[in-house]
Amino acid sequence: MKLNDFFWQNGYCVIRNFIGDPEYLSILPEKDMYEDKHLEWLYDGTFDGEFPELQVPGSYSRTCFPPLKNFHLQMRNQIQKFILPPHQLHPTYYFDRIYYAGTELTPHKDWEPCEISVTLQLKTTLSKPWKFFVERKNGGVSEIELENGDAVIYLGNAVKHWREPMPGGPKDYHHQLFMHYVVYEGEAFKELQDCGYLKGV
């Protein structure tokens, strides 16, 4: 089965070695590495503030961290080749999260800007892969093990996905980058365009 057919039938696909060396993208905070916080930038690079981390309490996350913006834009073409020919993607936003031992991503679906989502493993101190779970469109659950540089592309607003509590000790961490897009001129694109969301993207 072709990769794009598998993606649309199941709601996800795994890309091994999506990026060969993700080390340069794993830009870790220095002074507050293990603090529970969320930093937010607008897509134009304007800093919007510091907030509590609500989705995964106890983790450290950053929305639209400026050093990762060009990568988010560049990867659009690569993702299109995997799942969407001859369609195009429109970028919405991206964020990265640093998980710590005991933190958990509960089962959920995302909002409309996450129509096409990519979770890319950047760096981990764990000795064994920390599973990513996806509830497939056609039934059942896939348990996915990733290595640094591997990625999962999934329908973020259509399929449930989650992680169980992260194992490890007090100094362990797991750094993940999430990139989000919508299909150009698709239903989600038009909905976001109508409400004005895409003006700043």
Beta strands, then each sheet from edge to edge (+ up, - down):
strand 1: 12-15
strand 2: 37-41
strand 3: 47-51
strand 4: 60-63
strand 5: 89-100
strand 6: 105-108
strand 7: 116-124
strand 8: 132-135
strand 9: 141-144
strand 10: 151-154
strand 11: 161-163
strand 12: 173-183
sheet 1: 1+ 10- 7+ 12- 5+ 4- 2- 3+
sheet 2: 6+ 11- 8+ 9-
end
